[in-house]
Amino acid sequence: MRVLSGIQPSGRFHLGNYFGAIRQYIELQEGNQAYYFIANLHALTSTRDRELLERLTLDSALDLLALGLDPAKAVLFVQSDVPEVTELTWLLSTVTPMGLLERCHAYKDKVQQGLPADHGLFAYPVLMAADILIYDADKVPVGQDQKQHIEVTRDIAARFNHLYGEVFHLPDPYILEHVATVPGIDGMKMSKSRDNTIGIFEDPKAVKKKVMRIVTDSRTVEEPKDPAACNVMALLRLVAEADEITQWEDRYRKGGVGYGEAKKRLALLLDEQFAPARARRGELEKDPDTVHDILRDGGRRAREKAAEVLDRASRACGVWNPGRDNRKT
């Protein structure tokens, strides 16, 4: 099974990124053909600082490698290193109905968040479709709320196939059923835009300060508490063993435990879980040439597949030319 997913370099990774997606990406690299890319072209819709985008792109690669993405098991590359994807985007644009894009909730949501309503944001789903189709992806791991992206991709591919023959393999969403909704320190969904995140690679002291600020209710130590409604417990469930979670839940219901005690335990467990990744990242930072080599090799491998699919699509719609066979990949 060929698995494909991309992640935007919009900021340093936090717990929501890891438990919501990256952990599952690392699991899926076992026994599958996995393609994972850093979506720097998509990031241009929100990041207009050149130096920042370059830094965040490299940071994303460092973070993914440190967290366990293995270039011997998965193809890791930067989106812009595969120029074939932008050419395919245009081919797909010529068959994409305006009404399909107008119905996409991601565009509406981002405009409501204050992003400018430019063409890049509006046409974002077409580039996303090209990202998926150009690697003949079988499955695209997404949360339930992102399923529309795959439906749009399938609609565009089906329309192209109807016009030009069976060119594209239609991908299926790989719904991450057990994706955790990770609360931020304010109790809302953890998100960079809300500035409520806990960074994976932050200094442990900074992490502890944030953990101690997690919003809880005003119940005293002695009062019974509802573990299902506690933000600290929601995060503890992600890092503690099942037996320990059961003990915490029992203590919450009986009373006699304070939120501060649970927060200190959470900070300790987060430090223990991500300490090895922080150490690996530190080593990788000392050897940037190796990271660049990994990305270059990933880009080369990705382009081999992308060139094959683009050639298939170009021939089908009549824009193929002999010069394509001679260009370097």
C-alpha positions as semicolon CSV with decimal commas, in nm:
position;residue;x (nm);y (nm);z (nm)
1;M;0,000;0,000;0,000
2;R;0,137;0,342;-0,095
3;V;0,070;0,602;0,176
4;L;0,103;0,975;0,111
5;S;0,077;1,274;0,340
6;G;0,218;1,621;0,375
7;I;0,266;1,857;0,665
8;Q;0,297;2,233;0,644
9;P;0,606;2,405;0,786
10;S;0,392;2,666;0,960
11;G;0,572;2,649;1,293
12;R;0,751;2,415;1,531
13;F;0,565;2,092;1,600
14;H;0,357;2,064;1,915
15;L;0,176;1,784;2,097
16;G;-0,130;1,824;1,876
17;N;0,079;1,766;1,563
18;Y;0,241;1,458;1,710
19;F;-0,059;1,280;1,861
20;G;-0,292;1,400;1,587
21;A;-0,084;1,289;1,288
22;I;0,293;1,239;1,312
23;R;0,272;0,939;1,546
24;Q;0,045;0,766;1,294
25;Y;0,272;0,858;1,002
26;I;0,563;0,688;1,175
27;E;0,355;0,377;1,239
28;L;0,244;0,365;0,874
29;Q;0,600;0,366;0,741
30;E;0,624;0,007;0,863
31;G;0,532;-0,235;0,585
32;N;0,406;0,030;0,341
33;Q;0,545;0,250;0,067
34;A;0,531;0,580;0,252
35;Y;0,578;0,922;0,094
36;Y;0,587;1,217;0,334
37;F;0,655;1,571;0,221
38;I;0,704;1,910;0,379
39;A;0,440;2,127;0,210
40;N;0,631;2,452;0,163
41;L;0,430;2,549;-0,147
42;H;0,108;2,526;0,052
43;A;0,271;2,733;0,327
44;L;0,306;3,026;0,086
45;T;-0,064;3,101;0,139
46;S;0,013;3,208;0,495
47;T;0,391;3,262;0,527
48;R;0,541;3,547;0,324
49;D;0,877;3,571;0,501
50;R;1,145;3,397;0,293
51;E;1,395;3,336;0,572
52;L;1,123;3,216;0,807
53;L;0,984;2,970;0,553
54;E;1,330;2,830;0,479
55;R;1,402;2,788;0,850
56;L;1,068;2,626;0,925
57;T;1,110;2,387;0,632
58;L;1,442;2,265;0,769
59;D;1,301;2,257;1,123
60;S;1,018;2,034;1,003
61;A;1,265;1,789;0,851
62;L;1,473;1,786;1,169
63;D;1,165;1,732;1,384
64;L;1,026;1,448;1,170
65;L;1,358;1,266;1,161
66;A;1,409;1,312;1,535
67;L;1,060;1,178;1,609
68;G;1,128;0,857;1,421
69;L;1,061;0,902;1,051
70;D;1,316;0,671;0,889
71;P;1,442;0,763;0,538
72;A;1,525;0,394;0,486
73;K;1,153;0,313;0,524
74;A;0,983;0,627;0,391
75;V;1,050;0,889;0,125
76;L;1,091;1,226;0,299
77;F;1,112;1,528;0,072
78;V;1,029;1,895;0,029
79;Q;0,725;1,964;-0,189
80;S;0,898;2,225;-0,407
81;D;1,175;1,977;-0,496
82;V;0,923;1,803;-0,722
83;P;0,833;2,068;-0,984
84;E;0,620;1,813;-1,170
85;V;0,350;1,867;-0,908
86;T;0,294;2,227;-1,014
87;E;0,266;2,126;-1,380
88;L;0,011;1,861;-1,289
89;T;-0,175;2,122;-1,083
90;W;-0,238;2,321;-1,401
91;L;-0,360;2,016;-1,592
92;L;-0,602;1,941;-1,309
93;S;-0,710;2,306;-1,287
94;T;-0,842;2,292;-1,642
95;V;-1,097;2,027;-1,544
96;T;-1,185;2,143;-1,192
97;P;-1,533;2,302;-1,162
98;M;-1,546;2,635;-0,980
99;G;-1,843;2,511;-0,777
100;L;-1,632;2,230;-0,633
101;L;-1,375;2,476;-0,498
102;E;-1,641;2,714;-0,371
103;R;-1,782;2,437;-0,153
104;C;-1,452;2,359;0,018
105;H;-1,479;2,440;0,387
106;A;-1,104;2,495;0,432
107;Y;-1,115;2,806;0,212
108;K;-1,412;2,947;0,401
109;D;-1,256;2,870;0,738
110;K;-0,926;3,037;0,654
111;V;-1,090;3,349;0,516
112;Q;-1,291;3,374;0,838
113;Q;-0,961;3,349;1,028
114;G;-0,839;3,659;0,845
115;L;-0,624;3,517;0,566
116;P;-0,647;3,713;0,238
117;A;-0,883;3,563;-0,019
118;D;-0,625;3,516;-0,294
119;H;-0,613;3,262;-0,575
120;G;-0,356;3,044;-0,397
121;L;-0,588;2,993;-0,103
122;F;-0,889;2,933;-0,328
123;A;-0,705;2,686;-0,554
124;Y;-0,534;2,513;-0,262
125;P;-0,739;2,190;-0,310
126;V;-0,613;2,152;-0,668
127;L;-0,249;2,160;-0,558
128;M;-0,341;1,917;-0,284
129;A;-0,501;1,688;-0,540
130;A;-0,186;1,702;-0,752
131;D;0,023;1,617;-0,445
132;I;-0,181;1,301;-0,395
133;L;-0,241;1,188;-0,753
134;I;0,115;1,235;-0,876
135;Y;0,240;0,950;-0,655
136;D;-0,045;0,705;-0,730
137;A;-0,129;0,708;-0,359
138;D;-0,357;0,431;-0,235
139;K;-0,428;0,576;0,107
140;V;-0,403;0,925;0,251
141;P;-0,407;0,934;0,631
142;V;-0,644;1,207;0,751
143;G;-0,866;1,286;1,044
144;Q;-1,241;1,265;0,997
145;D;-1,260;1,646;0,961
146;Q;-1,019;1,635;0,664
147;K;-1,206;1,371;0,466
148;Q;-1,340;1,638;0,227
149;H;-0,989;1,694;0,090
150;I;-0,975;1,337;-0,038
151;E;-1,328;1,355;-0,174
152;V;-1,232;1,664;-0,375
153;T;-0,921;1,487;-0,505
154;R;-1,129;1,190;-0,614
155;D;-1,381;1,419;-0,787
156;I;-1,107;1,598;-0,982
157;A;-0,935;1,272;-1,078
158;A;-1,263;1,113;-1,184
159;R;-1,345;1,412;-1,407
160;F;-0,998;1,397;-1,569
161;N;-1,036;1,022;-1,621
162;H;-1,380;1,070;-1,774
163;L;-1,240;1,317;-2,026
164;Y;-0,907;1,151;-2,107
165;G;-0,924;0,786;-2,002
166;E;-0,809;0,598;-1,694
167;V;-0,508;0,811;-1,606
168;F;-0,530;0,847;-1,229
169;H;-0,561;0,595;-0,953
170;L;-0,835;0,716;-0,717
171;P;-0,705;0,732;-0,359
172;D;-0,900;0,645;-0,048
173;P;-0,888;0,829;0,283
174;Y;-0,719;0,637;0,560
175;I;-0,922;0,767;0,849
176;L;-0,716;0,791;1,164
177;E;-0,989;0,662;1,394
178;H;-0,787;0,691;1,711
179;V;-0,653;1,040;1,653
180;A;-0,654;1,228;1,977
181;T;-0,808;1,572;2,006
182;V;-0,534;1,740;2,201
183;P;-0,639;2,031;2,423
184;G;-0,416;2,333;2,450
185;I;-0,330;2,504;2,774
186;D;-0,650;2,711;2,745
187;G;-0,870;2,402;2,704
188;M;-0,941;2,468;2,336
189;K;-0,798;2,247;2,060
190;M;-0,421;2,287;2,052
191;S;-0,334;2,517;1,764
192;K;-0,057;2,757;1,668
193;S;-0,318;3,014;1,572
194;R;-0,451;3,012;1,929
195;D;-0,103;3,034;2,082
196;N;-0,199;2,760;2,327
197;T;0,053;2,494;2,228
198;I;0,305;2,283;2,415
199;G;0,605;2,231;2,189
200;I;0,760;1,888;2,154
201;F;1,115;2,023;2,145
202;E;1,078;2,306;2,392
203;D;1,306;2,316;2,694
204;P;1,163;2,094;2,971
205;K;1,145;2,392;3,208
206;A;0,940;2,587;2,954
207;V;0,714;2,285;2,903
208;K;0,657;2,254;3,277
209;K;0,563;2,623;3,303
210;K;0,306;2,578;3,029
211;V;0,169;2,260;3,183
212;M;0,122;2,437;3,515
213;R;-0,087;2,700;3,332
214;I;-0,334;2,448;3,188
215;V;-0,687;2,569;3,256
216;T;-0,884;2,368;3,514
217;D;-1,197;2,434;3,718
218;S;-1,192;2,579;4,069
219;R;-1,254;2,261;4,269
220;T;-1,043;2,222;4,579
221;V;-0,808;1,934;4,650
222;E;-1,068;1,763;4,872
223;E;-1,354;1,780;4,622
224;P;-1,428;1,494;4,378
225;K;-1,347;1,578;4,016
226;D;-1,465;1,459;3,677
227;P;-1,169;1,301;3,493
228;A;-1,358;1,310;3,164
229;A;-1,387;1,689;3,179
230;C;-1,028;1,766;3,283
231;N;-0,776;1,902;3,033
232;V;-0,485;1,768;3,237
233;M;-0,632;1,418;3,229
234;A;-0,686;1,443;2,854
235;L;-0,313;1,500;2,809
236;L;-0,215;1,240;3,068
237;R;-0,406;0,977;2,869
238;L;-0,167;1,038;2,581
239;V;0,152;0,966;2,773
240;A;0,070;0,755;3,080
241;E;0,025;0,378;3,097
242;A;-0,330;0,244;3,118
243;D;-0,292;0,131;3,480
244;E;-0,175;0,473;3,586
245;I;-0,464;0,641;3,406
246;T;-0,708;0,418;3,592
247;Q;-0,548;0,516;3,923
248;W;-0,571;0,886;3,842
249;E;-0,936;0,854;3,742
250;D;-1,020;0,672;4,065
251;R;-0,843;0,935;4,273
252;Y;-1,020;1,215;4,085
253;R;-1,361;1,067;4,159
254;K;-1,286;1,009;4,528
255;G;-1,134;1,352;4,589
256;G;-0,815;1,428;4,773
257;V;-0,601;1,497;4,468
258;G;-0,518;1,843;4,336
259;Y;-0,475;1,949;3,978
260;G;-0,124;2,068;4,060
261;E;-0,015;1,714;4,143
262;A;-0,151;1,584;3,812
263;K;0,018;1,867;3,622
264;K;0,358;1,789;3,774
265;R;0,319;1,425;3,677
266;L;0,220;1,525;3,323
267;A;0,527;1,748;3,287
268;L;0,752;1,464;3,402
269;L;0,598;1,213;3,160
270;L;0,623;1,454;2,867
271;D;0,990;1,507;2,948
272;E;1,052;1,132;2,960
273;Q;0,866;1,058;2,638
274;F;1,032;1,322;2,423
275;A;1,381;1,334;2,577
276;P;1,518;1,077;2,326
277;A;1,375;1,277;2,034
278;R;1,526;1,599;2,171
279;A;1,864;1,426;2,194
280;R;1,836;1,293;1,836
281;R;1,740;1,636;1,712
282;G;2,043;1,787;1,881
283;E;2,269;1,543;1,696
284;L;2,099;1,611;1,364
285;E;2,140;1,987;1,409
286;K;2,515;1,931;1,431
287;D;2,512;1,750;1,095
288;P;2,298;1,957;0,856
289;D;2,468;1,806;0,551
290;T;2,319;1,467;0,635
291;V;1,970;1,618;0,664
292;H;2,012;1,796;0,330
293;D;2,130;1,470;0,172
294;I;1,822;1,290;0,305
295;L;1,593;1,555;0,158
296;R;1,776;1,558;-0,176
297;D;1,758;1,181;-0,201
298;G;1,390;1,189;-0,105
299;G;1,323;1,452;-0,369
300;R;1,501;1,242;-0,632
301;R;1,300;0,932;-0,544
302;A;0,974;1,129;-0,538
303;R;1,049;1,285;-0,878
304;E;1,099;0,945;-1,036
305;K;0,741;0,851;-0,955
306;A;0,604;1,199;-1,023
307;A;0,762;1,212;-1,369
308;E;0,601;0,880;-1,457
309;V;0,251;0,998;-1,358
310;L;0,289;1,343;-1,514
311;D;0,398;1,185;-1,841
312;R;0,089;0,964;-1,832
313;A;-0,139;1,263;-1,773
314;S;0,034;1,485;-2,032
315;R;0,012;1,222;-2,304
316;A;-0,355;1,163;-2,224
317;C;-0,458;1,526;-2,271
318;G;-0,227;1,599;-2,566
319;V;0,037;1,831;-2,419
320;W;0,314;1,573;-2,427
321;N;0,614;1,662;-2,639
322;P;0,936;1,474;-2,724
323;G;1,149;1,716;-2,522
324;R;0,996;1,583;-2,203
325;D;1,177;1,253;-2,252
326;N;1,514;1,428;-2,246
327;R;1,474;1,646;-1,942
328;K;1,653;1,552;-1,624
329;T;1,464;1,413;-1,326
